[in-house]
């Protein structure tokens, strides 16, 4: 890395479905990174401290925000089929990769999310007091994640 620290605004999201760049353009990507679940254990007769034992790794949902897209968007169609389909059809999963890019557009760091699917699809509040873009938020649950770069 020649420019440290890297700028957080230059990133790209890619789906394995081969969706076009217009459907994978996001204002914000968050929820990246695993977290170790800890169980507190009090040892009998020892009151000075509590043991913190590792319980397992949990993954937060991958959160993607962008301006509200039309119904022709493949991401919108995917969210609708999963979240409004009533589980009448099997859930189609996708692999998603988020890349942090350098000033030339080359990946500095990457995170891969396997078997992701929409778990939440919401619209941020509308406000007559602001002049801002209407934003939709898609949260993706996934089976596993790993750093790719």
C-alpha positions as CSV (number, residue, x, y, z in Angstrom):
1,X,0.0,0.0,0.0
2,X,1.5,3.3,-1.1
3,X,-1.2,5.5,0.4
4,X,-1.9,4.5,3.9
5,X,-4.6,4.6,5.2
6,X,-6.7,3.8,2.2
7,X,-9.9,5.8,1.4
8,X,-13.1,4.0,2.5
9,X,-15.2,5.4,-0.3
10,X,-13.6,3.5,-3.2
11,X,-15.1,0.0,-3.1
12,X,-16.9,-2.4,-5.3
13,X,-19.5,-5.2,-4.6
14,X,-19.6,-8.2,-7.0
15,X,-22.2,-10.9,-7.2
16,X,-21.6,-14.3,-8.8
17,X,-24.7,-13.9,-10.8
18,X,-22.8,-11.7,-13.2
19,X,-25.1,-8.7,-12.5
20,X,-24.1,-5.5,-14.3
21,X,-22.2,-2.8,-12.5
22,X,-25.3,-0.6,-12.2
23,X,-27.0,-3.2,-10.1
24,X,-24.0,-3.6,-7.8
25,X,-23.3,0.1,-7.1
26,X,-23.7,0.9,-3.4
27,X,-23.4,3.9,-1.2
28,X,-22.3,1.9,1.8
29,X,-21.2,-1.7,2.6
30,X,-21.0,-2.7,6.3
31,X,-21.1,-5.6,8.7
32,X,-17.8,-7.0,7.4
33,X,-15.9,-9.1,9.9
34,X,-16.4,-12.1,12.2
35,X,-16.8,-11.8,15.9
36,X,-15.9,-14.4,18.6
37,X,-18.7,-15.2,20.9
38,X,-17.5,-15.3,24.5
39,X,-19.0,-17.1,27.5
40,X,-18.4,-15.8,30.9
41,X,-17.4,-18.5,33.4
42,X,-17.1,-17.8,37.2
43,X,-14.7,-20.2,38.9
44,X,-16.0,-21.4,42.2
45,X,-14.2,-19.7,45.2
46,X,-12.5,-17.1,42.9
47,X,-14.1,-13.8,43.0
48,X,-11.4,-11.5,41.6
49,X,-12.1,-12.2,37.9
50,X,-14.3,-14.0,35.4
51,X,-12.9,-16.4,32.8
52,X,-13.9,-15.5,29.2
53,X,-14.1,-18.7,27.2
54,X,-14.5,-18.8,23.4
55,X,-17.8,-20.1,22.4
56,X,-17.8,-19.8,18.6
57,X,-17.6,-17.4,15.7
58,X,-20.6,-15.4,14.6
59,X,-21.0,-13.3,11.5
60,X,-23.1,-10.2,11.3
61,X,-25.3,-9.6,8.3
62,X,-23.6,-7.9,5.3
63,X,-25.4,-4.6,5.0
64,X,-25.6,-2.8,1.6
65,X,-27.1,0.6,1.1
66,X,-28.0,2.4,-2.2
67,X,-30.5,4.6,-3.8
68,X,-33.9,2.9,-4.3
69,X,-33.8,0.9,-7.6
70,X,-36.6,0.0,-10.0
71,X,-38.3,-3.3,-10.3
72,X,-36.2,-4.3,-13.3
73,X,-33.1,-4.5,-11.0
74,X,-31.9,-8.1,-10.6
75,X,-31.1,-7.4,-6.9
76,X,-34.7,-6.1,-6.3
77,X,-36.1,-9.2,-8.1
78,X,-33.9,-11.5,-6.0
79,X,-35.0,-9.7,-2.8
80,X,-38.6,-9.9,-3.8
81,X,-38.4,-13.7,-4.7
82,X,-36.8,-14.5,-1.3
83,X,-38.6,-12.1,1.0
84,X,-42.0,-11.9,-0.6
85,X,-42.2,-15.4,-2.0
86,X,-43.4,-17.0,1.2
87,X,-40.8,-19.7,0.9
88,X,-42.9,-21.3,-1.8
89,X,-39.7,-21.6,-3.9
90,X,-36.2,-22.6,-2.8
91,X,-34.0,-19.7,-1.8
92,X,-31.4,-18.9,-4.4
93,X,-28.1,-18.1,-2.8
94,X,-25.3,-16.0,-4.4
95,X,-21.6,-15.5,-3.5
96,X,-20.8,-11.9,-2.9
97,X,-17.4,-10.2,-2.8
98,X,-16.6,-6.8,-1.5
99,X,-13.3,-5.2,-2.6
100,X,-11.7,-2.1,-1.1
101,X,-9.9,-0.4,-4.1
102,X,-6.8,1.8,-4.4
103,X,-6.6,5.0,-6.3
104,X,-6.1,3.1,-9.6
105,X,-9.1,0.7,-9.0
106,X,-7.0,-2.3,-8.0
107,X,-8.1,-4.4,-5.0
108,X,-6.3,-3.6,-1.8
109,X,-8.4,-5.9,0.4
110,X,-11.3,-8.3,-0.4
111,X,-13.9,-10.2,1.6
112,X,-15.9,-13.1,0.2
113,X,-19.3,-14.1,1.5
114,X,-20.5,-17.6,0.5
115,X,-24.2,-18.7,0.0
116,X,-25.6,-15.2,0.8
117,X,-29.3,-14.4,0.6
118,X,-31.5,-11.5,1.5
119,X,-32.5,-11.6,5.2
120,X,-33.8,-8.0,5.4
121,X,-34.8,-5.4,2.8
122,X,-35.9,-2.0,4.1
123,X,-36.2,1.6,3.1
124,X,-34.7,4.3,5.2
125,X,-37.3,6.9,6.5
126,X,-38.5,9.6,4.2
127,X,-38.2,13.1,5.5
128,X,-39.7,16.3,4.2
129,X,-37.0,18.3,6.0
130,X,-34.1,16.8,4.0
131,X,-33.1,17.0,0.4
132,X,-31.5,13.5,0.1
133,X,-31.8,10.4,-2.0
134,X,-34.3,7.7,-1.0
135,X,-32.1,4.8,0.3
136,X,-32.9,1.1,0.4
137,X,-30.9,-1.2,2.6
138,X,-30.4,-4.9,1.9
139,X,-29.0,-7.2,4.6
140,X,-27.6,-10.5,3.5
141,X,-27.2,-13.5,5.7
142,X,-24.5,-15.9,4.6
143,X,-23.0,-19.3,5.5
144,X,-19.3,-18.3,5.7
145,X,-16.9,-15.4,5.0
146,X,-13.2,-15.1,4.4
147,X,-10.6,-12.5,3.4
148,X,-9.6,-13.0,-0.2
149,X,-6.7,-10.5,-0.3
